[in-house]
Amino acid sequence: IQSNKAKLLCTVPNLFAVHTVHNEKIANALQKHWLDLHGPDAQPLRVFIQVNTSGEESKGGCPPDEAPNLALAVTQNCPNLQLIGLMCIGKYSGAEGDASPDFTTLNNCRSAAADALSLNPDTLALSMGMSHDFETALEYGATHVRVGSTIFGARVYAAKASSPTDTEVSPKDSTEVVKASS
């Protein structure tokens, strides 16, 4: 998620959790907008820290070594957010490699974050695995899997427009990005 989309995201009815908190700026934006829109007595917004376990530039997430500090920042500075776990997007295909190392890395990040927070690692969820690799993710301890394309079909990406405003989908966070030409 981009920080400028945080307010819009916080208006989604019955929003259960945000899986894409990858820096303090996003956490702070979600904190502010959740409080502004829902008030101090609302249930905290559940969040996952997104970790870039593969190091691929096309994927979002904080570097694995930053996950514990981000977990601390969310829990200490964002009382309207509830950190419930960590999330990664593993390597997608055989051409990219096996996702198992990504799942192992996320498990290690969870242990480090739990240590920083003085928690049992099992109290933090692991969101890893998608339609193509969820079985492997479950073997590596996933508590949440994302299987939307199995349920709803493959995502249709917008074709690149030739007008002055191009619309495209960003692979980093799967949100729509609009580029204005000058």
Disulfide bonds with the S-S distance in Angstrom:
none
